[in-house]
Amino acid sequence: MKIDEFFALAALFAQVAPNPEEAPPWWVSLLPFVALFGFVYFILIRPQQQMKKQQDDLVASAKSGDRVVTTSGILGVIANVKDKTFIVRVSENTKVEFMKSAIAQIIKADGAEAKEPKDGDKSANESSTESSNGGSPAADERQEAPSNRSKKRKGVR
């Protein structure tokens, strides 16, 4: 390799130090942080706020006589509405008091479409079946009980 070639290559790879007068503005270094915050806001924070607003609207629209499903899966009818709680009639002689935040879904008393958050998995067929059998969870159990007993008896013999 000739000396001229060496200096030519060195000139190609030489790095020129940036002039301090040409430094980018201070706000350019903040752009990645602003972009990260925007990403986190639109992916995590905003959907959570929308879900909370939807749940608050759901609870605010509840009234006595509405069928409800709690977050623990208990079905019942609202018997009384208090400031922070609902009294839910689970069966004919059983009333349970729940926090308003424990209501996951409301099925209106007039048989209207079920109100639920986006992630609800209840189909229209299930809600029409429930309204046709008297509307109580105990009625569901009474209808299913004979078939279950006969299956158990057949399996034992």
FENURWO-V664887 format. One record per backbone hydrogen bond with DSSP energy under -1.0 kcal/mol. CO is the residue of the C=O (numbers start at 0). NH is the residue of the N-H. E is the energy in kcal/mol with one decimal. If there is no record, write none. Layout:
co->CO nh->NH e->E
co->CO nh->NH e->E
//
This chain:
co->1 nh->5 e->-2.0
co->2 nh->6 e->-2.3
co->3 nh->7 e->-1.9
co->4 nh->8 e->-2.5
co->5 nh->9 e->-2.5
co->6 nh->10 e->-2.1
co->7 nh->11 e->-1.7
co->8 nh->12 e->-2.1
co->18 nh->21 e->-2.0
co->24 nh->27 e->-1.2
co->29 nh->33 e->-2.2
co->30 nh->34 e->-2.5
co->31 nh->35 e->-2.2
co->32 nh->36 e->-2.5
co->33 nh->37 e->-2.4
co->34 nh->38 e->-2.2
co->35 nh->39 e->-2.5
co->36 nh->40 e->-2.6
co->37 nh->41 e->-2.3
co->38 nh->42 e->-1.8
co->39 nh->43 e->-2.6
co->39 nh->44 e->-1.4
co->40 nh->45 e->-3.0
co->43 nh->47 e->-1.2
co->44 nh->48 e->-2.1
co->45 nh->49 e->-2.2
co->46 nh->50 e->-2.2
co->47 nh->51 e->-2.1
co->48 nh->52 e->-2.2
co->49 nh->53 e->-2.2
co->50 nh->54 e->-2.3
co->51 nh->55 e->-2.4
co->52 nh->56 e->-2.3
co->53 nh->57 e->-2.1
co->54 nh->58 e->-2.4
co->55 nh->59 e->-2.4
co->56 nh->60 e->-1.5
co->58 nh->61 e->-1.1
co->62 nh->65 e->-1.7
co->65 nh->77 e->-2.7
co->66 nh->106 e->-4.1
co->67 nh->75 e->-1.9
co->68 nh->103 e->-2.6
co->68 nh->104 e->-1.9
co->69 nh->72 e->-1.7
co->73 nh->69 e->-2.3
co->75 nh->67 e->-3.1
co->76 nh->88 e->-3.6
co->77 nh->64 e->-3.0
co->79 nh->86 e->-2.8
co->83 nh->99 e->-2.2
co->84 nh->81 e->-2.9
co->85 nh->97 e->-2.9
co->86 nh->78 e->-3.5
co->86 nh->79 e->-1.5
co->87 nh->95 e->-3.1
co->88 nh->76 e->-2.2
co->93 nh->89 e->-2.1
co->93 nh->90 e->-1.1
co->95 nh->87 e->-3.6
co->97 nh->85 e->-2.9
co->98 nh->101 e->-1.8
co->99 nh->102 e->-1.4
co->101 nh->70 e->-2.6
co->104 nh->68 e->-2.4
co->105 nh->114 e->-3.4
co->106 nh->66 e->-2.6
co->107 nh->110 e->-1.4
co->114 nh->105 e->-2.8
co->116 nh->119 e->-1.7
co->122 nh->126 e->-1.5
co->123 nh->127 e->-2.0
co->124 nh->128 e->-1.9
co->125 nh->129 e->-2.1
co->126 nh->130 e->-1.7
co->127 nh->131 e->-1.2
co->129 nh->134 e->-1.2
co->135 nh->139 e->-1.2
co->136 nh->140 e->-1.7
co->137 nh->141 e->-2.4
co->138 nh->142 e->-2.0
co->139 nh->143 e->-1.7
co->140 nh->144 e->-2.1
co->143 nh->147 e->-1.8
co->144 nh->148 e->-2.3
co->145 nh->149 e->-2.2
co->146 nh->150 e->-1.7
co->147 nh->151 e->-2.2
co->148 nh->152 e->-2.5
co->149 nh->153 e->-2.2
co->150 nh->154 e->-2.0
co->151 nh->155 e->-1.6
co->152 nh->156 e->-1.8
//
